[in-house]
C-alpha cells in the first residue's frame, strides 16, 4: 500500500496557511518563542524556532496527537494554539499562540493612604503633654474654610525626630475636585508652640504622596 499520498495530505493539514510565517508564542515562564513552519526540500514538514543567536530546525516526526517536531534532545509538540517546547537541557515550556493579554486595570482603592514625617527644632525641649496635631484637609475653595478630612493626635514630647506618621482618607469623602493638603501643629495646654507655615499637597493626580513637614516655632515657643 502506498502511504505517500496520505502522508502528503497530513502535511498539508499540519502546515499553517502562510508557510514560513513567524508565529509568536508566549510561554508560562514569560519567555516568547518565534516559530515558523515550512517544508524541507524533500517535502517533509519542519518547524524552525528563531532565537537571537540562531535558529533551530526540527523535522516533523510521527505523533499520536498534534504535530511533533524533534531533533534530539530538542522537541516541539504543537496542538491547536498550544505548544510544548523542550530545550537541550530538558526544560519544558508550555506556550500559547499570541501575545499575553494585557494586565487587568487595577481598581483604584477606596482609600488614600498618606504617609510622611514631621520635624521641628529640638531645642528647647517640649514640655510633657505637648501634642502634635496632624490634619488632612480639602483646601480647594479659597473663599471658604478648609474641610477637615482626617485628624491625628500624637504625644510629641520626647519623640525622636523626624517623627513618622500615616493617615487614611476616604477617597469618596475627598471627591475628585478636592485639593488635599496636610498640616501640622504642636499645642500645649491650649497654647500653640509650633506650626507648619506653608501648604503641603498630600494627593497629586489622584495619588497620595509622602509628605515631609517642617514646623516653625511660634512666639510662645520661642519665649519658653
C-alpha positions in Angstrom: 0.0 0.0 0.0 1.4 3.4 -1.0 1.2 5.7 2.1 2.8 8.7 0.4 -0.5 10.4 -0.8 -1.9 10.1 2.7 1.2 11.5 4.2 1.2 14.5 1.9 -2.4 15.1 2.9 -1.4 15.1 6.6 1.5 17.5 5.8 -0.8 20.0 4.1 -3.2 19.9 7.1 -0.3 20.4 9.6 1.2 23.4 7.9 -0.2 26.9 8.6 -1.9 28.7 5.8 1.1 31.0 5.4 4.0 28.6 5.5 7.2 30.2 6.7 5.5 33.0 8.5 6.8 33.6 12.0 4.3 32.9 14.7 4.7 34.3 18.2 4.1 32.0 21.2 4.1 33.2 24.8 5.3 30.7 27.4 4.4 30.1 31.0 7.8 31.3 32.2 7.3 34.7 30.5 9.5 33.9 27.5 8.4 34.3 23.9 9.2 32.0 21.0 9.0 32.9 17.3 8.3 29.7 15.3 7.8 29.3 11.6 6.5 26.2 9.8 7.6 25.1 6.4 8.5 22.1 4.2 12.1 20.9 3.7 13.4 20.2 0.2 12.0 16.7 0.2 8.5 17.9 1.2 8.9 16.9 4.9 7.3 19.4 7.2 9.6 21.2 9.7 9.5 23.8 12.4 12.1 26.5 12.8 12.5 28.1 16.2 14.1 31.5 15.9 16.4 32.7 18.6 18.5 35.8 18.8 21.7 33.8 18.4 20.5 31.4 15.8 17.7 29.2 14.5 16.9 25.6 15.4 15.3 23.5 12.7 13.2 20.5 13.9 11.8 18.0 11.4 8.4 16.6 12.0 8.1 13.0 13.3 5.0 10.8 13.8 2.8 11.7 16.7 -0.4 10.2 18.1 -1.8 13.6 18.7 -1.0 17.1 17.3 2.3 17.6 15.5 5.7 16.6 16.9 9.0 18.2 15.7 12.2 16.7 17.0 15.9 16.9 16.7 17.1 15.1 19.8 17.2 16.3 22.5 15.1 19.3 21.4 11.4 18.7 20.9 8.4 20.8 20.0 4.9 19.5 20.2 2.0 21.6 18.9 -1.7 21.1 19.0 -4.1 23.8 18.0 -2.9 27.1 19.5 -0.8 25.4 22.2 2.8 24.2 22.1 5.2 22.4 24.5 8.9 23.1 23.9 11.7 21.1 25.5 15.2 22.5 25.2 18.5 20.7 25.1 18.7 20.8 29.0 15.3 19.1 29.4 13.5 22.3 30.5 9.8 22.3 29.5 7.9 25.5 28.4 4.2 25.4 27.9 3.3 28.1 25.4 0.2 29.5 23.6 0.0 31.3 20.3 -0.2 35.1 20.5 0.9 37.8 22.9 -0.1 37.6 26.6 -3.3 39.5 27.4 -2.7 43.0 28.8 -2.9 43.1 32.6 -6.3 44.0 34.0 -6.5 47.6 35.2 -6.1 47.9 38.9 -9.1 49.3 40.5 -8.4 52.4 42.5 -8.6 51.9 46.2 -11.4 53.4 48.1 -9.0 55.0 50.5 -6.0 57.3 50.2 -3.0 56.4 52.5 -1.0 59.5 53.2 2.4 58.9 54.8 5.1 61.3 55.8 7.2 62.8 58.7 7.2 65.8 60.9 10.2 67.6 62.4 10.7 70.8 64.5 13.5 72.5 66.3 14.7 70.1 69.1 15.6 73.0 71.5 14.0 74.0 73.7 12.6 70.6 74.7 8.8 70.2 74.5 7.0 70.2 77.9 5.3 66.9 78.9 1.8 66.8 77.5 2.6 68.6 74.3 0.5 67.2 71.4 1.3 67.1 67.7 -2.0 67.6 65.7 -2.0 66.4 62.1 -4.8 67.4 59.8 -5.6 66.4 56.2 -7.9 68.9 54.6 -9.6 69.9 51.4 -8.5 73.4 50.6 -9.9 73.6 47.1 -12.1 76.7 47.9 -10.1 79.7 48.6 -13.1 81.7 49.9 -14.2 79.0 52.4 -12.8 77.3 55.4 -10.8 74.1 54.7 -12.8 71.0 55.1 -11.4 68.5 57.6 -10.9 65.0 56.1 -8.9 63.3 58.8 -7.1 64.3 62.1 -4.5 62.5 64.1 -3.1 63.5 67.6 0.3 62.2 68.8 2.2 62.8 72.1 5.0 65.0 70.9 7.4 65.4 73.9 10.3 63.0 74.0 9.7 61.8 70.4 12.8 61.1 68.1 12.8 63.3 65.0 11.7 63.2 62.3 8.5 61.7 63.6 6.8 59.4 61.0 3.0 59.4 60.5 0.4 57.6 58.4 -3.2 58.6 57.8 -6.1 57.3 55.8 -8.7 59.3 53.9 -11.9 58.1 52.3 -11.4 58.8 48.6 -15.2 59.5 48.1 -15.1 61.9 51.0 -12.3 63.9 49.3 -14.1 64.0 46.0 -12.5 64.3 42.5 -12.1 68.1 42.7 -10.6 68.2 46.2 -7.2 69.9 46.9 -6.0 67.6 49.6 -3.3 69.1 51.8 -1.7 68.1 55.2 -0.8 70.5 58.0 0.6 70.1 61.5 0.8 72.0 64.7 2.1 71.4 68.3 0.0 72.6 71.2 0.4 72.5 74.9 -2.3 73.4 77.4 -4.2 75.1 74.6 -1.2 77.2 73.6 0.3 77.0 70.1 4.0 76.2 70.1 4.9 75.1 66.5 3.0 75.2 63.2 3.5 74.3 59.5 3.7 77.7 57.8 3.2 76.5 54.2 1.0 74.3 52.1 1.9 70.6 51.7 0.0 68.8 49.0 -0.9 65.3 50.1 -2.5 64.0 46.9 -1.2 64.7 43.4 -3.1 63.4 40.3 -5.3 61.3 42.4 -2.4 59.5 44.1 -1.2 60.0 47.7 2.3 61.2 48.2 4.9 61.0 51.0 5.0 64.4 52.8 7.8 65.7 55.0 6.7 68.6 57.1 8.9 71.1 59.0 7.3 73.1 61.7 8.2 76.7 62.7 8.2 77.9 66.3 5.6 80.5 67.3 6.2 83.4 69.7 5.1 81.3 72.7 7.6 78.5 71.9 10.5 81.0 71.4 9.9 82.6 74.8 10.0 79.3 76.8 
